[in-house]
Amino acid sequence: MGDPDGSPFGVSAERDESLAIATSGFLTMKPDVIINVRFLTPAEGGRNTAVEGQFYACPLFVDSEGLDCRLLLEGRRLELGSTYEVPVKFLYRELALPKLAVGKDVLLWEGRNVAKGRVVKIVDE
């Protein structure tokens, strides 16, 4: 498994500096933006369970356009109804960043809107 240079997941540090292998052996990603996000409660039409794990994959909608992203949770648990500052990595950074700015409202989607957020920082490369 991996590349001839020994990189797991077929990702070489020379080819994509936005991805790195942590000392634990897990693939880590450098964020593109930081958002404040609040996951809706079931009563608000949101998820039934908290979000947890290393990352959470979903479309992030800005101005009615969906952008594939990963919220970088790094083992945190995001409870429904609470607000968190979360780093976000986009599958296609070059398509996402021109649409985003500090203060821009975003939605996270799972077949329906499950969270509301706002961009608080654009991360330099």
Steps between C-alpha positions, in 0.01 A plus 500: 500500500620852427746655258848381407639781717338331801218748548179332616178585317694579183581854617853630485607807697670629183175487303253644749621698796144544630509138619746360750550183698493564874737309726204283599478375141165669433456714192465861612378789288586868513180706516395746231261697723380516858126520563278552800235231466189395688340165422121514512314292758243236395221744599648750250511237224866412552687180574398251768853446634808707574786518249826338604815337370805613307299680232144554379438495124213694348418766242543855627257733326583863430264710288305183404812326365624180662872452564635162612684539830627333814456654844821416682373380837822330617312279745269770634129449557273781381174500693180604328385851586848622605733725300859401418795642309601232249769481230376399153684342207348517151543232237558775243648796685544697176125484434390567857715793613383755240144450632593550867589799716512571871143553617345290220211279615513128414276195541600137550283246324407134552202468269370803691659791682659364819718792609542874458834672508708803416853530366726655764839455332651417162818297557803593289673223310 
